[in-house]
Amino acid sequence: MSFPKRIIKEAERIVSDPVPGIIAKPHEDNLRFFDVIIDGPEGSPFEGGHFKLELFLPEEYPMMAPKVRFLTKVYHPNIDKVGRICLDVLKNNWSPALQIRTVLLSIQSLLESPNPDDPLANDVAEAWKEDSSKAIATAKEWTNKYAK
Amino acid sequence: MIQCEEYTYVDLPESLVCPICRGPLKEPRTTVCGHTFCRMCLFGALERSTERCPIDRKPICVNDIHPAPLIIMNLLSDLDVYCPFKENGCTNVGPKYVISKHVQEECEYAAIDCPYCRTTVLRKHVLELSEDFSGNSKAATAKVEDECPLHKEVACTACGAIMPAVDLSDHEQKCDKITAACPHCNGMFTAVNMGGHIQNCPKRMVSCSGRPYGCKKEDALLGEISSHEQTCVFASLRPAFEAQQIKIDKLEKENDMLHRKIDALVFLETQHPLSSDSDIFHLFSEQEHVRAELELVSSGLREFELRHSASLVAEARKNADEVNALRTAINGIRHQIHFLLVERRSMALHQQEPSASRRLSESRQDVKL
């Protein structure tokens, strides 16, 4: 199977020069599939957790955004039950100048600053708006339960 | 003609990489907001998404895209590339235009059409063959008719393996049945092992590795030299010298590159100095013009404000006077009404009194009767 040079280069670089707190490993048989682990950012309710994600580069990449999904359960207003992520750069704000590493960094910062005003998981967003300290406690509990 | 579209750069600076395909810029195009991409990448990106610059998301349209400045093309063509036939063994490195000429005319490892049959063959095999037949070209042409001299099947004389003639010399380098004598110790080795043996052959005469840096030790057997190198000052300094040399080479190269950039910029400056100066002058005069106009407008505004507030004050005074006049008039009316009310009440009292006296006299008359 042959891959565009950009994908090969990105895969090489993300392995040899990883972003702090993010590990991305391409599948040996298909460089378009990545197994990703993002560490919960310090000071956030997700601190101490290691969140597994899958990342897939579609045929049209980099003209189309990569497809990213959380495999670990997360209590977060912008991440739903099946792990789909509500993030502008993954949808209509995608630009072909963005890369795997910038997308993963955006996801890391989404963990750091949840945005309940643009929710994907409505119940979590409601809980977050009503009583944020309780929601943060739940997020910590989930992190300890599922992301250790 | 040998087609080669893709060159591998020895060291490609990040500033000449297309942000979309992450490869060297191909047919670079620049947007109005100043970002440069490969032509195909930029148009591909505009086709897919809303028409925005992929870097800063500023709205752009096809008319806002122009070929990149010539300096970018010059910088790209000055960079060193590897010969595209590096995988076949060519070690040539140089600027792109030099390498493309090298590939067309002289690269021994370039894959060219076999002059005898319809397959491809490395140029060096064709060269070897023409040397073999030099002075006897008729024999060569005669052979063409029955069999291609490059691709006919031959057998290795040592191991008997059968292969196309072009591969024989490569095979002989590796064949483990062919042995040769070491030039130093006369031991017999296969071609594969010969290199390793010569490196370590105790009978080999070598010179001290510190020689280029000033060591005076004469050539001697390998063992003697290696024990000498343990104590030789020049040999121990060699890594430092080499590191310095690499650094110097790198700086010289960088300096060259900067020189070229400066030359190009100076050239641009001498080409269009007037237009840019006059542009700036034009902008300045425009700015002055706008400033004068703005001052005029603001002074007019101030005057208007003054006049307006004065008229407001006058009007307010007039209104206050009128209100006062109305108030006194109302007071007058109130007095009159009061007066009238009092009058009416006293009138009512007077009317009641005569009627009462009349009733009294009537009752008196009744008693009399």
Interface residues (C-beta under 8 A of the other chain):
Chain A: P4 K5 R6 K9 E10 E60 P62 M63 M64 N92 N93 W94 S95 P96 A97
Chain B: P19 I20 C21 R22 G23 C41 G44 A45 R48 S49 T50 R52 P54 I55 R57
